[in-house]
Amino acid sequence: MKVLILNGSPRIDGNTTVAISELVKTFEQNGVETEVVQIGQKDIRGCIACYQCLEKGKCVFDDLVNDIAPKFQEADGIIAATPVYYANANGTLLSFLQRLFFSTSKTVDKTMKVGASVVVCRRGGATASFDEINKFFTMNCMPVVSSQYWNIVHGRDKGEAIEDAEGLQTMRTLALNMTFLIKSIELGKNKFGLPQKEPITFTNFIR
């Protein structure tokens, strides 16, 4: 079992890293491999809706998005972690996710890969950012993993999040729940296979 974790913070070893470290520790204690990729400080441009990825099988901008796509394919689960900026997820992370998910529409089968968002904030905007990231999973047949509370850790100054005992416990519970769900889905796939899919129908209301 393997979980890919995207760190959307531009601050190396900041409070988002504190939350991720709690996840990694719990995963490793339960036999799940993790890989953390630092996204937030990278130069990631947004999607330009050129649709060339549908023909080429990869994004036309050959950067970290294309490097991570094979890791996304191999992973059983993915966690996107972000600090909150103006009640939103980090812009670089959102650009990355938009291009990653769209450019892999035909190359990565996301069905029953599990996903989770993790949000770190000083005070407000956490649930809006939490919801923002979860939308990537819910439109791709990916189960979203819950915890004992929304996946939020609080802290502003570097390292302050270590004092959020409830938030860190929420991270540990999230990792345990994701481990259980990944293993359960694997058993289900072996016994029943993946759910059947109809060809996608698009309703655009063009007159």
C-alpha positions as CSV (number, residue, x, y, z in Angstrom):
1,M,0.0,0.0,0.0
2,K,1.3,3.5,-0.9
3,V,0.0,7.0,-0.2
4,L,1.2,10.0,-2.2
5,I,1.2,13.2,-0.1
6,L,1.4,16.6,-1.7
7,N,2.6,19.5,0.5
8,G,1.1,22.7,-0.9
9,S,3.0,25.0,1.5
10,P,5.8,27.2,0.1
11,R,7.4,27.2,3.6
12,I,9.7,24.3,4.0
13,D,9.3,22.6,7.4
14,G,6.4,24.8,8.3
15,N,3.1,24.0,10.0
16,T,1.8,22.0,7.0
17,T,4.9,19.8,7.4
18,V,4.0,19.3,11.1
19,A,0.6,17.9,10.1
20,I,2.1,15.7,7.3
21,S,4.7,14.3,9.6
22,E,2.0,13.1,11.9
23,L,0.4,11.4,9.0
24,V,3.6,9.8,7.8
25,K,4.5,8.5,11.2
26,T,1.1,6.8,11.6
27,F,1.1,5.3,8.1
28,E,4.6,3.9,8.6
29,Q,3.5,2.3,11.9
30,N,0.8,0.5,10.0
31,G,2.8,-0.7,7.1
32,V,1.8,1.9,4.5
33,E,4.5,3.4,2.4
34,T,4.4,7.2,1.8
35,E,6.0,9.7,-0.5
36,V,5.8,13.4,0.2
37,V,6.3,15.9,-2.6
38,Q,6.8,19.5,-1.9
39,I,4.6,21.5,-4.3
40,G,4.1,24.9,-2.8
41,Q,7.4,26.5,-3.6
42,K,7.5,25.3,-7.2
43,D,6.8,27.3,-10.3
44,I,3.6,25.7,-11.5
45,R,1.5,27.5,-14.1
46,G,-2.3,27.0,-14.4
47,C,-4.2,25.0,-16.9
48,I,-4.9,26.9,-20.2
49,A,-7.6,24.5,-21.4
50,C,-5.8,23.5,-24.6
51,Y,-7.0,19.9,-24.3
52,Q,-3.7,18.7,-25.8
53,C,-3.3,16.3,-22.9
54,L,-6.3,14.3,-24.2
55,E,-4.3,13.5,-27.3
56,K,-0.7,13.4,-25.9
57,G,-1.6,11.6,-22.7
58,K,0.3,14.2,-20.6
59,C,0.2,17.9,-20.0
60,V,1.7,20.1,-22.7
61,F,3.7,21.9,-20.0
62,D,6.4,19.4,-19.2
63,D,7.1,20.1,-15.5
64,L,6.4,18.5,-12.1
65,V,2.9,17.6,-13.1
66,N,4.1,15.1,-15.6
67,D,6.7,13.8,-13.2
68,I,4.1,13.1,-10.6
69,A,1.5,11.5,-12.9
70,P,3.1,8.0,-12.8
71,K,3.4,8.2,-9.0
72,F,-0.3,9.1,-8.9
73,Q,-1.0,6.0,-11.0
74,E,0.9,3.8,-8.6
75,A,-0.6,5.2,-5.4
76,D,-3.5,3.7,-3.6
77,G,-4.3,7.0,-1.9
78,I,-3.5,10.7,-2.3
79,I,-3.5,13.5,0.3
80,A,-3.3,17.1,-0.7
81,A,-2.2,19.4,2.2
82,T,-2.4,23.1,2.1
83,P,-2.1,26.3,4.2
84,V,-5.0,28.8,3.9
85,Y,-4.6,32.0,2.0
86,Y,-7.5,34.4,1.9
87,A,-9.9,31.5,2.8
88,N,-8.6,29.4,-0.1
89,A,-6.1,26.7,-0.7
90,N,-2.6,27.6,-1.9
91,G,-2.8,28.8,-5.5
92,T,0.2,26.8,-6.6
93,L,-1.3,23.6,-5.3
94,L,-4.6,24.3,-7.0
95,S,-2.9,24.9,-10.3
96,F,-1.0,21.6,-9.8
97,L,-4.1,19.6,-8.9
98,Q,-6.2,21.1,-11.8
99,R,-3.5,20.1,-14.3
100,L,-2.7,16.7,-12.7
101,F,-6.3,15.5,-12.6
102,F,-7.3,16.8,-16.0
103,S,-4.1,15.7,-17.9
104,T,-4.4,12.2,-16.5
105,S,-8.1,11.8,-17.5
106,K,-7.2,9.0,-19.8
107,T,-3.9,7.7,-18.3
108,V,-4.7,7.3,-14.6
109,D,-7.7,5.2,-13.5
110,K,-8.8,7.1,-10.3
111,T,-11.7,4.8,-9.5
112,M,-11.5,3.8,-5.9
113,K,-8.2,5.5,-5.2
114,V,-8.8,7.2,-1.9
115,G,-8.3,10.9,-1.4
116,A,-8.2,13.4,1.5
117,S,-7.5,17.0,2.0
118,V,-5.6,18.4,4.9
119,V,-5.7,22.1,5.8
120,V,-3.5,24.2,8.1
121,C,-4.6,27.7,9.1
122,R,-4.2,30.4,11.7
123,R,-7.9,30.8,12.3
124,G,-10.4,31.0,9.5
125,G,-11.0,29.7,6.0
126,A,-10.1,26.1,6.8
127,T,-13.4,24.4,5.9
128,A,-13.7,26.3,2.6
129,S,-10.2,25.1,1.6
130,F,-11.0,21.6,2.8
131,D,-14.1,21.5,0.6
132,E,-12.2,23.1,-2.3
133,I,-9.7,20.2,-2.5
134,N,-12.2,17.4,-1.8
135,K,-14.0,18.4,-5.1
136,F,-11.1,16.9,-7.1
137,F,-11.8,13.5,-5.5
138,T,-15.6,13.5,-5.6
139,M,-15.9,14.0,-9.3
140,N,-13.4,11.2,-10.1
141,C,-15.0,8.2,-8.4
142,M,-12.6,8.5,-5.5
143,P,-13.8,7.8,-1.9
144,V,-13.0,10.7,0.5
145,V,-11.5,9.7,3.8
146,S,-12.9,11.2,6.9
147,S,-11.5,11.7,10.4
148,Q,-12.9,12.5,13.9
149,Y,-13.2,16.2,12.8
150,W,-12.5,18.1,9.6
151,N,-8.8,17.5,8.6
152,I,-7.6,20.8,10.1
153,V,-4.5,21.7,12.1
154,H,-4.1,25.2,13.5
155,G,-1.0,27.3,13.8
156,R,0.5,30.4,12.4
157,D,4.2,30.8,13.4
158,K,6.6,28.1,12.3
159,G,6.2,25.0,14.4
160,E,3.2,26.3,16.3
161,A,1.0,23.5,15.0
162,I,2.8,21.0,17.2
163,E,0.8,22.5,20.1
164,D,-2.6,21.7,18.4
165,A,-3.1,18.3,20.2
166,E,-6.6,17.9,18.7
167,G,-5.4,18.6,15.2
168,L,-2.6,16.2,15.4
169,Q,-4.9,13.5,16.8
170,T,-7.2,14.2,13.8
171,M,-4.2,13.5,11.5
172,R,-3.5,10.2,13.2
173,T,-7.1,9.2,12.9
174,L,-7.2,10.2,9.3
175,A,-4.1,8.0,8.5
176,L,-5.6,5.1,10.3
177,N,-9.0,5.5,8.5
178,M,-7.2,5.8,5.2
179,T,-5.1,2.7,5.9
180,F,-8.3,0.7,6.7
181,L,-10.1,2.0,3.6
182,I,-7.2,1.3,1.2
183,K,-6.9,-2.3,2.6
184,S,-10.7,-2.8,2.5
185,I,-10.9,-1.6,-1.1
186,E,-8.1,-3.9,-2.1
187,L,-10.0,-6.9,-0.7
188,G,-13.1,-5.7,-2.4
189,K,-11.3,-5.4,-5.8
190,N,-9.9,-8.9,-5.5
191,K,-13.3,-10.4,-4.7
192,F,-15.8,-8.2,-6.7
193,G,-13.7,-6.1,-9.1
194,L,-14.2,-2.4,-9.6
195,P,-17.6,-0.9,-10.1
196,Q,-18.8,-0.9,-13.7
197,K,-18.9,2.4,-15.4
198,E,-21.3,3.7,-18.1
199,P,-19.8,5.9,-20.8
200,I,-19.8,9.4,-19.5
201,T,-22.7,11.6,-20.7
202,F,-22.1,15.3,-20.9
203,T,-25.1,17.7,-20.8
204,N,-24.0,21.1,-21.9
205,F,-27.3,22.7,-22.8
206,I,-26.0,24.2,-26.0
207,R,-28.8,25.5,-28.3
